[in-house]
């Protein structure tokens, strides 16, 4: 897709929308671009932006919103744009974005979860079937002019065997549904899974990863990449797997100890299907020859799990929805770096008349008291005459400081709650 700039000013949109610059640093559906145009954005599209080129573009374009797929986003990139307010990962995983740096700069990070679940599940099943029936080897032999029916007739089959799913989020659930259609028994390990929920959906809950490894004829991995999941599939897990079992990973390369996987392929004759790798290159055509791919019985694809037209349409629509909501309402849908719980020790409720200067009075008094506002919500009541401010405070104000807030004719009531 060629670079293009779309100048978008719609007479029915607000000036906020028309002043928003959206930088798409990866491929994006044309329908999505048109949708952004309809809300008055200036869209800068350049799928080639990576590394230093993206840093330079961030400085030149100074976007309010950055949208990426596989592109890495660093703190240096954030620093060169003084308007950047939101980064959207056009997909589920966000390990390519420096979330800590974004949080420190007050930049929201959002993702598009669940929109590629079916696409990734379909690829996982393609890899499972390829491992069981050695489909890539058969294609290669036929292209080389070799007919080896006797050799390739030796397959175990999947019906009645056990599939172990590591991570039962959206993708894991889609893999589970397809396994049940194949007549497989399903066991799963997931941090959010319980025995009751597993029973309700017709599977068996494994309390530990090792238990899953020991029970499974096929293992499929579907967890997000984080510090907690790095090398989650380690030598202990792989050594606990059955000989000649199938192992598939379509999540992230860092989840698996690749050197341990090489060893398991060699010693346990595992058949392996991979869409992701420990040190895979970024997008584009490059030389890539990891040791794992050279092993007999290992089949690989090019990190294309979410790369179907259906998935990309769904992700594009979700990204547009996030941007539209942000521009029109100031809310960030699917925000992954918003504090789940405020650590504030005090919560202040102030009912007040909805007039100019009332909130300023509250904040001025808190500032004079040396009390910081951690989080704030102002709810307007029907008719627009009154509102209630819900304010999380960094410290507990004194009674004298509360009285100074009350000392305004437009303050209706002040209530302080001490939080545990």
C-alpha positions as CSV (number, residue, x, y, z in Angstrom):
1,X,0.0,0.0,0.0
2,X,1.5,3.3,-1.0
3,X,2.0,6.3,1.3
4,X,-0.9,8.7,1.3
5,X,-2.2,11.7,3.2
6,X,-5.9,12.1,3.6
7,X,-7.0,15.6,4.5
8,X,-10.4,15.3,6.2
9,X,-12.6,18.2,7.1
10,X,-16.3,17.5,7.4
11,X,-18.8,20.3,7.9
12,X,-20.8,18.2,10.3
13,X,-17.8,17.3,12.6
14,X,-16.3,19.3,15.4
15,X,-13.1,21.2,15.3
16,X,-11.6,18.6,17.7
17,X,-12.1,15.9,15.1
18,X,-10.8,18.0,12.2
19,X,-7.6,18.9,14.1
20,X,-6.8,15.3,15.0
21,X,-3.8,13.7,13.1
22,X,-3.9,9.9,13.0
23,X,-0.6,8.2,11.9
24,X,-1.1,4.7,10.6
25,X,2.3,3.2,10.7
26,X,1.2,-0.2,9.3
27,X,-1.2,-1.4,6.7
28,X,-4.9,-0.4,7.3
29,X,-8.1,-1.3,5.5
30,X,-9.3,1.3,3.0
31,X,-12.8,1.3,4.6
32,X,-11.2,2.2,7.9
33,X,-9.5,5.2,6.3
34,X,-12.8,6.4,4.8
35,X,-14.4,6.0,8.2
36,X,-11.7,8.2,9.8
37,X,-12.2,10.7,7.0
38,X,-15.9,10.9,7.9
39,X,-15.2,12.1,11.4
40,X,-12.8,14.8,10.2
41,X,-9.4,13.4,10.8
42,X,-6.2,14.0,8.9
43,X,-4.8,10.6,8.2
44,X,-1.2,9.9,7.5
45,X,-0.6,6.3,6.1
46,X,2.8,4.8,5.7
47,X,3.1,1.0,6.3
48,X,6.9,1.2,5.8
49,X,7.5,3.2,9.0
50,X,9.8,1.3,11.3
51,X,12.6,2.3,13.7
52,X,14.3,5.5,12.9
53,X,11.9,6.2,10.1
54,X,8.9,6.1,12.5
55,X,10.8,8.3,15.0
56,X,11.3,10.9,12.2
57,X,7.7,10.7,11.1
58,X,6.5,11.1,14.6
59,X,8.4,14.4,14.8
60,X,7.3,15.6,11.4
61,X,3.6,14.6,11.6
62,X,3.2,15.2,15.3
63,X,0.2,12.9,15.5
64,X,-2.5,12.9,18.2
65,X,-3.0,9.2,17.6
66,X,-0.6,6.4,16.5
67,X,-1.9,3.1,15.1
68,X,0.5,0.1,14.7
69,X,0.3,-3.6,14.1
70,X,3.7,-5.3,14.5
71,X,5.8,-2.1,14.6
72,X,7.7,-1.5,17.8
73,X,6.9,1.8,19.6
74,X,9.7,3.1,21.9
75,X,9.9,5.9,24.4
76,X,12.1,7.9,22.0
77,X,9.2,7.8,19.4
78,X,6.8,9.1,22.0
79,X,9.1,12.0,23.0
80,X,9.3,13.6,19.6
81,X,5.6,14.2,19.4
82,X,4.2,16.7,21.9
83,X,0.6,15.9,20.9
84,X,0.6,12.1,21.1
85,X,-2.3,11.1,23.3
86,X,-3.1,7.6,22.3
87,X,-1.4,4.5,20.8
88,X,-3.6,1.8,19.3
89,X,-2.3,-1.7,18.7
90,X,-4.4,-3.0,15.8
91,X,-4.5,-6.5,17.3
92,X,-4.6,-8.1,20.7
93,X,-1.0,-8.4,21.9
94,X,0.8,-5.2,22.8
95,X,4.3,-6.4,23.8
96,X,5.8,-4.3,21.0
97,X,4.7,-1.1,22.7
98,X,6.7,0.4,25.7
99,X,3.6,0.6,27.9
100,X,5.5,1.8,30.9
101,X,6.9,4.7,28.9
102,X,3.5,5.5,27.6
103,X,2.0,5.5,31.1
104,X,4.8,7.7,32.5
105,X,3.9,10.3,29.7
106,X,0.1,10.1,30.2
107,X,-0.4,8.4,26.8
108,X,-3.2,5.9,26.6
109,X,-2.5,2.5,25.1
110,X,-5.5,0.6,23.6
111,X,-5.8,-2.7,21.7
112,X,-8.4,-4.6,19.7
113,X,-8.9,-7.9,21.6
114,X,-10.9,-10.8,20.3
115,X,-11.1,-9.5,16.7
116,X,-8.6,-12.0,15.3
117,X,-9.6,-15.0,17.5
118,X,-11.1,-17.1,14.7
119,X,-8.3,-16.4,12.3
120,X,-5.6,-17.5,14.7
121,X,-7.6,-20.5,15.8
122,X,-8.0,-21.5,12.1
123,X,-4.2,-21.3,11.6
124,X,-3.6,-23.3,14.8
125,X,-5.7,-26.1,13.4
126,X,-4.0,-25.9,10.1
127,X,-0.7,-26.5,12.0
128,X,-2.2,-29.3,14.1
129,X,-3.4,-31.1,11.0
130,X,-0.1,-30.5,9.2
131,X,1.7,-32.1,12.1
132,X,-0.6,-35.1,12.3
133,X,-0.7,-35.8,8.6
134,X,2.7,-34.3,7.6
135,X,1.0,-32.3,4.9
136,X,4.0,-30.0,4.2
137,X,6.3,-33.0,3.8
138,X,3.9,-34.6,1.4
139,X,3.6,-31.5,-0.7
140,X,7.3,-31.2,-0.9
141,X,7.8,-34.9,-1.9
142,X,5.2,-34.6,-4.6
143,X,6.8,-31.5,-6.0
144,X,10.1,-33.3,-6.1
145,X,8.4,-36.1,-8.1
146,X,8.4,-38.7,-5.2
147,X,5.4,-40.9,-4.5
148,X,5.7,-42.2,-0.9
149,X,2.2,-43.4,0.1
150,X,3.4,-46.0,2.5
151,X,5.5,-43.6,4.5
152,X,2.9,-40.9,4.8
153,X,0.0,-43.4,5.6
154,X,1.5,-43.6,9.1
155,X,-0.6,-41.0,11.0
156,X,-2.2,-41.3,14.5
157,X,-5.3,-39.3,13.7
158,X,-7.0,-36.9,16.1
159,X,-10.4,-38.4,17.0
160,X,-10.6,-39.5,20.6
161,X,-7.3,-38.0,21.5
162,X,-6.6,-35.2,24.0
163,X,-5.9,-31.6,23.2
164,X,-4.3,-29.5,25.9
165,X,-4.9,-25.7,25.6
166,X,-2.6,-23.3,27.4
167,X,-4.5,-20.1,27.9
168,X,-8.3,-20.1,27.4
169,X,-9.0,-16.6,26.3
170,X,-10.8,-15.7,23.0
171,X,-8.5,-17.7,20.8
172,X,-8.2,-20.6,23.1
173,X,-12.0,-20.9,23.2
174,X,-12.2,-20.9,19.4
175,X,-9.6,-23.7,19.3
176,X,-11.6,-25.6,21.9
177,X,-14.8,-25.4,19.8
178,X,-13.0,-26.8,16.8
179,X,-11.4,-29.6,18.9
180,X,-14.8,-30.7,20.1
181,X,-16.0,-30.8,16.5
182,X,-13.1,-33.1,15.7
183,X,-14.2,-35.4,18.5
184,X,-11.2,-34.7,20.8
185,X,-11.1,-34.5,24.5
186,X,-10.1,-31.1,25.7
187,X,-8.1,-30.2,28.8
188,X,-7.0,-26.6,29.6
189,X,-4.9,-24.5,31.9
190,X,-5.5,-20.9,32.3
191,X,-5.2,-18.4,35.2
192,X,-8.8,-17.5,34.9
193,X,-10.1,-21.0,34.6
194,X,-11.9,-22.9,37.4
195,X,-13.2,-26.4,37.7
196,X,-16.8,-25.2,37.6
197,X,-16.3,-23.2,34.5
198,X,-14.4,-26.0,32.8
199,X,-17.2,-28.4,33.6
200,X,-19.8,-26.0,32.2
201,X,-18.1,-25.8,28.8
202,X,-17.4,-29.5,28.6
203,X,-13.6,-29.7,29.2
204,X,-11.2,-30.7,32.0
205,X,-9.4,-28.2,34.1
206,X,-5.7,-28.8,34.7
207,X,-4.4,-27.2,37.9
208,X,-0.8,-27.1,36.7
209,X,0.9,-26.8,33.4
210,X,2.8,-30.1,34.0
211,X,-0.5,-31.9,34.5
212,X,-1.6,-30.6,31.1
213,X,1.6,-31.6,29.4
214,X,1.3,-35.2,30.8
215,X,-2.3,-35.6,29.7
216,X,-2.1,-34.2,26.2
217,X,-1.5,-35.7,22.8
218,X,-1.6,-32.2,21.3
219,X,-0.7,-29.0,23.0
220,X,-1.7,-25.5,21.6
221,X,-0.5,-22.3,23.3
222,X,-2.6,-19.2,23.4
223,X,-1.3,-16.8,26.1
224,X,-0.3,-13.1,25.9
225,X,3.4,-12.2,26.0
226,X,4.4,-10.6,29.3
227,X,7.1,-10.9,32.0
228,X,4.9,-13.6,33.7
229,X,4.7,-15.7,30.5
230,X,8.2,-15.5,29.2
231,X,9.5,-19.1,28.8
232,X,6.3,-20.3,30.3
233,X,6.8,-23.4,28.1
234,X,10.1,-24.5,29.5
235,X,12.3,-27.6,29.6
236,X,10.3,-29.1,32.5
237,X,7.0,-28.7,30.5
238,X,8.4,-30.1,27.3
239,X,10.1,-33.1,29.0
240,X,6.7,-33.9,30.6
241,X,5.0,-34.2,27.2
242,X,4.3,-37.5,25.7
243,X,6.7,-38.9,23.1
244,X,5.5,-38.2,19.5
245,X,3.1,-35.6,20.7
246,X,2.2,-32.5,18.8
247,X,3.1,-29.0,20.0
248,X,1.7,-25.8,18.4
249,X,2.4,-22.2,19.3
250,X,0.6,-19.3,17.6
251,X,0.8,-16.8,20.5
252,X,4.3,-15.2,20.9
253,X,7.8,-16.6,20.5
254,X,9.0,-15.5,23.9
255,X,6.4,-17.7,25.6
256,X,8.5,-20.8,24.6
257,X,12.1,-21.7,25.5
258,X,13.1,-22.4,21.9
259,X,16.4,-24.2,22.8
260,X,14.4,-26.5,25.1
261,X,12.0,-27.1,22.3
262,X,14.8,-28.1,19.9
263,X,16.0,-30.6,22.5
264,X,12.5,-32.0,22.9
265,X,12.0,-32.4,19.2
266,X,15.3,-34.4,19.0
267,X,14.8,-36.5,22.1
268,X,11.0,-37.0,22.2
269,X,10.3,-36.8,18.5
270,X,7.7,-34.1,19.0
271,X,6.0,-32.7,15.9
272,X,5.8,-29.0,16.1
273,X,3.8,-26.2,14.3
274,X,5.0,-22.6,14.9
275,X,3.7,-19.3,13.7
276,X,5.9,-17.3,16.1
277,X,9.6,-17.4,17.0
278,X,11.9,-16.3,19.8
279,X,13.8,-13.8,17.7
280,X,11.7,-13.3,14.6
281,X,12.4,-10.4,12.3
282,X,10.0,-7.5,11.9
283,X,7.7,-7.2,8.9
284,X,9.2,-7.4,5.4
285,X,11.3,-9.9,3.6
286,X,14.4,-10.9,5.4
287,X,16.8,-13.8,5.9
288,X,15.6,-15.9,8.9
289,X,17.1,-19.3,9.8
290,X,16.4,-20.3,13.4
291,X,17.6,-23.7,14.6
292,X,14.1,-24.8,15.5
293,X,12.9,-24.5,11.9
294,X,15.6,-26.8,10.6
295,X,14.5,-29.7,12.7
296,X,12.7,-32.7,11.2
297,X,9.0,-32.6,12.0
298,X,8.8,-28.8,12.6
299,X,6.5,-26.8,10.3
300,X,6.4,-23.1,10.4
301,X,4.5,-20.1,9.1
302,X,5.4,-16.4,9.0
303,X,3.5,-14.9,12.0
304,X,0.4,-14.6,9.9
305,X,-2.2,-15.9,12.4
306,X,-4.3,-12.8,12.3
307,X,-3.7,-12.1,8.6
308,X,-7.0,-12.8,7.0
309,X,-9.3,-10.3,5.3
310,X,-12.0,-11.1,7.9
311,X,-9.8,-10.4,10.8
312,X,-8.2,-7.3,9.4
313,X,-11.7,-5.8,8.6
314,X,-12.8,-6.5,12.2
315,X,-9.6,-5.0,13.7
316,X,-9.9,-1.9,11.4
317,X,-13.5,-1.4,12.5
318,X,-12.5,-1.7,16.2
319,X,-9.6,0.8,15.8
320,X,-11.9,3.3,14.1
321,X,-14.4,2.8,17.0
322,X,-11.7,3.5,19.5
323,X,-10.6,6.6,17.7
324,X,-14.2,7.9,17.2
325,X,-15.0,7.4,20.8
326,X,-11.8,9.2,21.9
327,X,-12.4,12.2,19.6
328,X,-16.1,12.6,20.4
329,X,-16.3,11.6,24.1
330,X,-12.7,11.7,25.4
331,X,-13.0,8.0,26.5
332,X,-10.4,5.3,25.6
333,X,-12.0,2.0,24.9
334,X,-9.9,-1.1,25.6
335,X,-7.3,1.0,27.5
336,X,-4.7,-1.4,28.9
337,X,-2.6,1.0,31.0
338,X,-5.4,2.7,33.0
339,X,-4.9,2.0,36.7
340,X,-7.4,-0.8,37.7
341,X,-7.8,0.6,41.2
342,X,-6.8,4.0,42.4
343,X,-4.4,3.9,45.3
344,X,-5.9,7.1,46.7
345,X,-6.6,6.9,50.5
346,X,-9.5,9.3,50.3
347,X,-12.6,9.8,48.1
348,X,-14.3,13.2,48.1
349,X,-17.9,13.7,46.9
350,X,-18.9,17.3,46.2
351,X,-22.4,18.1,45.1
352,X,-22.4,21.5,43.4
353,X,-24.3,23.8,41.2
354,X,-23.3,23.5,37.6
355,X,-21.7,26.9,37.2
356,X,-18.4,28.3,35.9
357,X,-15.6,28.4,38.6
358,X,-17.1,25.9,41.0
359,X,-14.7,23.1,40.1
360,X,-11.9,25.6,40.0
361,X,-12.7,26.6,43.6
362,X,-12.5,23.0,44.7
363,X,-9.2,22.4,43.0
364,X,-7.7,25.6,44.2
365,X,-8.5,24.7,47.8
366,X,-7.1,21.2,47.4
367,X,-3.9,22.7,45.8
368,X,-3.5,25.2,48.7
369,X,-3.8,22.2,51.1
370,X,-1.1,20.3,49.2
371,X,-3.6,17.5,48.3
372,X,-3.3,16.1,44.8
373,X,-6.2,14.9,42.7
374,X,-5.5,11.3,41.6
375,X,-8.7,10.8,39.6
376,X,-11.8,12.8,39.0
377,X,-15.3,12.3,37.5
378,X,-18.0,15.0,37.3
379,X,-21.6,13.7,36.8
380,X,-24.2,16.1,35.5
381,X,-27.8,15.7,36.6
382,X,-30.8,16.0,34.3
383,X,-31.6,19.6,33.6
384,X,-28.0,20.7,33.8
385,X,-28.4,22.7,37.0
386,X,-26.4,20.5,39.4
387,X,-23.6,18.0,39.3
388,X,-21.6,15.8,41.6
389,X,-17.8,15.6,41.5
390,X,-16.2,12.3,42.6
391,X,-12.6,13.0,43.4
392,X,-9.8,10.5,44.4
393,X,-7.3,12.3,46.7
394,X,-3.6,11.5,47.3
395,X,-3.9,12.3,51.0
396,X,-6.6,12.8,53.6
397,X,-7.6,16.5,53.9
398,X,-8.2,18.0,57.4
399,X,-11.6,19.2,58.6
400,X,-10.4,22.8,58.2
401,X,-9.6,22.1,54.5
402,X,-13.0,20.5,54.0
403,X,-14.6,23.5,55.5
404,X,-12.7,25.8,53.1
405,X,-14.2,23.8,50.1
406,X,-17.7,24.2,51.6
407,X,-17.1,27.9,51.9
408,X,-18.7,28.6,48.5
409,X,-22.4,29.4,47.9
410,X,-22.5,27.0,45.0
411,X,-21.3,24.0,47.0
412,X,-24.3,21.9,48.0
413,X,-22.6,19.3,50.1
414,X,-19.1,17.8,50.8
415,X,-18.6,14.1,51.9
416,X,-15.3,12.6,52.6
417,X,-14.8,8.8,52.6
418,X,-11.6,7.2,53.9
419,X,-10.7,4.2,51.7
420,X,-8.9,1.1,53.0
